[in-house]
């Protein structure tokens, strides 16, 4: 049974796990609140019942006074209103008497209630006789009846006073007992709340641990791969949620990278042997330089972005993760496929589009990206991986600290016999000294960041120079700090390459 429950937990998505955990915590909190609320209501009702008897005795005394007052008023004025009030209050008094004890019991309070009830019945009988004598104008008789009822009235009041005192003393003792019980209930409620809080914290920690632990293992493996260790052992997939899917996908991608590295190594060995027989020393040196510069494209970006994909899988459904992984695969596939040659301008622009999409996943879509591309020039051949490092440099050193308002604009136009490619940002800008250092290839020296674009810019300039066998193909312009930066590449066009301007 426990094994089946574990399997069900592993099969559920992160969203389901969180929903179940939160539902359990809320259910426990609701039950505790209902329990405390019920206990408090019960205690309040008991406290109310303690003094209800005193209230009843007070009503009995007040009604008795009203009956006596109306009898006296009627005897004095013979008012019909006084007579009606008398009959009404007499009925009320009789109803209150029904709540008093009428049995012989071993209780001082109950016996007082019985005496009051018996005397009250006699008193009401006398008041009735007094009223009837008054109505019959028998002065001698109603005076005699009135004296008797007045005497009974005094006795009843005295008994009611004694009963009220006894009842109050008894109720005070009960009230103290209830106060002590209330204090115990308060202490118990605090202990229950503390226990529920501890249980909630424990459940939250256990749930978080089951989700964070495989993610931490995956992050550690990705970090080692980013450092160049492609033989890292991937953590075992223990769940079928989004993290498990990302772990399996990353493992498959790592296997593909290993196979490709081995294939490239074998291919390079064979090619080196062929080049050694066919090419001159100068051509061999040029090819070696180009291979070395191309190999400097840092792999840290790929694996840092995979970490972003793992985070995305925790927050979204697997569909969004699939789109992210597909973009990453396209970017990586283009990167490794174009290591040995050139590419079309359309392929370079697509690589930039994928790169911006990946960054917008990492930074919650804060980068504004625009492009203006002329038509009919997408098939122009250019060195591979020259646009993406420039855009990366604009992001890392230009708009990195202002992502919410950062903007990247890519422009490609044809001008006479060359192609003008411009990457412009509205970010931090550069001083003339910084521009000079980048142009001399000194910006990347001593860089500690695995994603440093100082090397990438030097890489781009060196490959442009080797590819076209020309100097000064790349220009950097900036008005100064905070004024943005524009990087322009001027690529020579062969005769017959035409284009018309279209903005999109």
N, C-alpha and C positions, 0 to 999 in steps of 0.2 A: 504493500500500500504506500509506504514512504517512498519507495523507488518510483512508483507511478506519479506521485506528487512532484518529485524532483524533475521528472521528465516533462510534466506539464509546465512547470516554472521555466525550464530551459526553452521550451517551444514558444512561450509567449514573447511578444515584442516589449520593448522598453516602455512604451506608452501604457500597455496593459499592466505591466508590473507596477508602475508608478500609480496607476489608477486603483489597483487592488490595495496597495499599501495605504494610500490616502483614504480610501473607503473604510478600511479597517480602523485606522486611527480616528476618523470622524465618528464611526459607529461606537467605538469605546468611549470617546468623549461625550457623545449624546447619551449613552446609557448612564454614565456617571452623573451627568447633569440632571437627568430625569430622577435618578435615585435620590440625590441631594434635595432636589425640589420637592419630591414626595415626602421625604422625612421632615423638611421644614414645614410644609403644609400640615402634616399630621401634628407636629408640635404646636403650631399656632392654633389649630382647632382645639387641642387639649387645654391650652392656656385660656382660650375663649370660654370653654365649658366650665373652667374653674370658677370664674366670677359670674357665670350666667345665673346661678342661684341667688346671689346677692341682688342682681338686677330684678329677678322675679319678685323677691321680697320687697324691694323698693317700689315696684309697680303695685304690689298688693297694698302697701301702706298708703301710697298716693291715691289709689282708687277708694280706699276706706275713708280717707279725708274728704274726697269729693262727695261720697254718699252722705256723710254726716253734714257737710256744708249745705247740700241741696235740701236735706230734711229741715234743717234749721231755717233756711231761706223760705221754704214753703210755709212753715209754721208762722213765720214772721209776716210774709206778704201774701200768702195764698196765690202765688203766681203760677199760672199754667206752665210757663217755661221752666220754672224750677221743678215742677212736678214731672215734666217730661225728662229733664236732666236726671232727676232722681231715679226714675225707672231705667234709664239707659245705663247709668253708673252702677245701679244695683245688679243689672245683668252682667256687666263687665266684671264686677267683683265676684259674682257667683262662678263665672268661668275661670277666674284665677284661683278660686278655692278648690276647683277640681284637680289642680296640679299638686295640692298638698296631700300629705300622707293621711290615711284614714284607718290604718291598721295599728294594732299593738305590737311594737317591735322594740328590740333592745337597743335603742338609740335615743339620746337626749334630744337631738335635733328633730328626729321623726316624731317623737312624742309631743314636742312643742308645736309642730305643724298640725298634729291631730287636735290638740287643745284649741289652737287658733281656729281651725276649721269648725269645730263644734260650737265655740263661742260665737263665731261669725254667723253661723246659721241661726243661732238664737237671736243675735243682734239684728239680722235682716228681718227676722220674724217680728221683732219689736218695732223696727222702723216701719214695717208695713202696717202694723196695728196703729202706730202713731199717725200715719198719713190718713188711714181710714177714719180714725176718730176726728181728725181735723176736718176732713171732708164732711163728716156728719155733724160737725159743729158741737161736738161733745167736749167741751173745754176741760172738764175735770179729768176725763179719761186720757185725752192726748197729752196732758201735762204729766200724768202718772207714767204713761208709756215712754214719754220723752226722757224723763229722769232715769228710767231703767236702761234705756238704750244708750244714754250718755255714759252711764256707769260701765256698761259693757264695752262701749267704745274705748274708754280709758284702759280697761283691762286688756282688750285686744291689742291696743297700741303698745302697752307694756310688754306683752308676750312677743309681738313682732320685733320690738327693739332687742329683746333677749335673743330671739332666733337669729336676727341679723348679726349680732355680735358673735354668737357661736359659729355661725356659718362663715363669717369673715376670718375668724381664727383658724378654722379648719382649711379654708381656701388658701390662706397665707402659707400654711405648711405645705400644701400641695403645690403652690406656686414656686416655693423654694426648691422643691424636688424637681419640678419641671425645668427650672433654670439650670440646675446641676445637669440634668439630662441634655439640655440645649448645649451646654459647654462641652459635654462629651461628644455630642453630634458634630459640633464645630471641629473638634480635634480629629474625629474620625474622617470628616469630609476633607480636611487638609491632608491627612495621610493618604486617602484614596486618590486625591488629585496629584500628589507627589508620585504615587505609584504609577498612575496612568501616564504622567509625564515621562517617568523613567522608561516605561514600556514603549511609549511612542518614540523616544529617542533611540532605544535599542533597535526597534523595527526599522526606523529610518536609516540607522547606521548599517544594519545588515543588508537592507535593500540597496543602498548606495555602494556598499562594498562589492556586492555581486556584479554591479554594473561597471564600477571603476577599475576593479582588479584586471579584467582582461584588456581594458583600454590602456591601462598603465603598461602592461606587458607588450601590447602592440606598439605603443609609443616608444618604449625602450628599443624594440627591434627596429623601428623606423629610424631612430636616432643613430643606431649603429650602422645601418645601411647608408645613411646620409654621410657618415664618416668614412665610407668606402669599404666596409666589411660586408660583402655580398654573401658570405658563407654563414651568416647569422642563422640560428635555429629559430624558426617561427613558433610562437606559442600555440598549443593545441586548442582547437575550436571546441568549446564546451557548451555553447548556446546557439540557438538558431535565430536570435534577434538581430538587430541592425549591426551591433558590434561584431557578432559572429560572422555575418556576411562580409563586413569590411575586412576582418581578419583573413577569411578565406580568399577574398579577392586580392588582398595585398600579397598573400603567399603565392598565388598564381602569377601575379605580376613579377614578384621577385624571382620565381623560377624562370619566367621568360627572359628577365634581365640576365640571369646567369647563363642561360643557353645562348643568348645573343652575344654576350661578352666572349664566351668561348668560340662562337662562330666568327666574331670579328677578329679575335686573336689569331685563329687559324687562317682566316682570310688575309689578314695583314702579313702574316708570315709568308704565305704563298706569294702575295703581291710584292713583298720586299725582295724575295728571291728573283721574281721576274724583273722588277725594276733595276735590280743590281746588274742584270745581264743586258737590259735594253736601254737604260737611261744613262746619261752622263752624270758626272759627279755634281754638276751645278743643278740639273733637273732633280736629282735625288735629294739634294739638300733643300731645294725649294719645296718638294713634296713633304719632306720630313718636318719642315717648319710649319707648313699648312696643317699637317696632322697634329702637331704639338699644340698649335693655337686652337684648333677645333676641339681638342680634348680638354681644353681649359674651361669649357662651358660647365659650370658647377652643377652637380646633381642635387645639391641641397634643396633647390626650389621644388623639385618633384616630390621629395619625401616630406618636406614641411607642408606641402599642399595636401598630401595624403593624411597628415594629422588633422588638417582642417576638414577633410572628408569624414574622418572618424567622429569629429565633433558634430558635423552636420547630421550624421546618422543617429546621434543621440537625440537630436531635436526634431527631426523630420522623418517622414516615411521613407521607405527604401527607394521609392521612385525618384525623389530628388537626389539621393545618393547615387543612383544609377546614372543620372544625367551628369553629375559632377565627375564620376569615374570615367564616363565616356569621353568627356572633354579632356580629362587628364591623359587618357590613353591616346587620343588624337594628338595632343601636344607632344607626348613622349615618343609616339610612333614617328612623327615628323622629325623630331630632334635626332633620333638615332638613325633614321633612314637617310637623312641628308648629310650625314657626317662626311661622306666621301665625294661630294660634288656640289653642283649648284642647284637652283630651284627656280620655279616661275615666281613672278611677283605676286600672283594670286595665292600661291601656297604660303608665301611669307606673310601676306596680310591675314590669311586664315589662322596662321600660328599666333599672330598678335591678337586676333579676336579671341582665340581660346585662352590665351594668357590673361587678357583683361577679364574674361568670364570667371576664371579660376580665382583671380584676386578679388573680384566682387563677392564671391562666396566667402572668402577668408575675411573680408572687411565689410560684410553686410551690405554690399552694393553701393558703397559710397563714392566710387570713382566714376566720374562722368567721362565717357569716351565718345569722340566724334571722329569721322573720317570723310575726306573728300578725295575721291579717286576718279581720274579720267577713264573714259571707256576705251576699249580696244588696246590696252597696254598690259592686260593681266598676264599675257604669255611671254613677256620680256624675261629673259634669263638673268638672274642675279645670284651672287654668292648666297649660300644658305645661311640662315640664322644670323642676319645682320640687323633686321628690324626689331626683333624681340629684345635683344640686349639693350638697345637704345631706349625702348619703351620701359624696360625694367629699371634702367638708370634713372629715367624721369620719375618713376614711382618711388624708388628707394631714396633718392637724394633730392627730389623736387617736391612731391606732394605727400610724402610719408606722414608728416606731422599735421596735415590739414585735409585728411581723407574726405571729411564731410563736404568740403568745397573744392576738392581737387579736380582738375580737368586735364585730359590728354587729348590732343588733336593730331591726327595723322593725315597728311596731305601728300598726294602723288600727282604731279603734273608733268607734261612734256614741254620742254623749252628748246626749240631749234634742234640741235644735235645731241641733246642730253636729257636725262630724266631727273627731275628734282623731287626728292623725297624729304619731307619735313616732319619732325616729331616735336611738338610744342607743348609745354606745360605752363601753368600759372602758379608754380610753386616757389621754392626758396630762392631761386636764382643763383648766379655765380659771379664771383669777382674775376677780374682779368687775370689775376695770379692763379686762381683755381682753374680757369680755362687753359692757361698755358701749361699747367702741370698735367692736365688730362691729355692735351695734344702731344706732350713729350712722353706720354706713357708712364708717368710717375704716380698717378692717383692711386693705384692699387698696391703700392709698396707698403708693407707692414700692416695690411688690412687684416683684421681678425674675424670679421664677419664672413661666414661661409657663403653669403649671397652678395659679396662686394661686387659692384659694377664698375669699379675702376679697372679691373682686369678685363671685364667684358668690353669696355670701350676700346682698350688697347687691342684686344682681340679683333674687334670689328675693323679698326683702322688698318691693322696688319694684313688681314685677309682681303680687304678691298685693294690694298696696294699690290699684293701678290696676284690677285685675280685679274686686275686691269693693267697691271704694270705701270701705274701712274701714281703721282703724289697729290696730296691736297684734295682728296675726294670728299672729305668730311669737314664740316665747319660748325663751330659752336658759337652761338650768340646769346648774350644776356645783358640787360641794362643794369644789373647789379643785384644785391641781396633783396629778396622779396619781390622781384620784378619778373620772375619766370625765366625759362630757358628754352631756346630753340636749337635743335640739332638738325643740320641739313646735309644730305648726301647727294652729290651730283654724279650720276652714273652715265657714262657714254653710251649712246645708242648707235646701232648699226644702221646703215643706209636702208631706207624703205620701211622703217618702223614708224607707223602713223598713229594718231590718236585724236579723239575729240573729247572735250571736257564734259563730264557729267558729275553732279554733286548728289550724294545720298548719305 
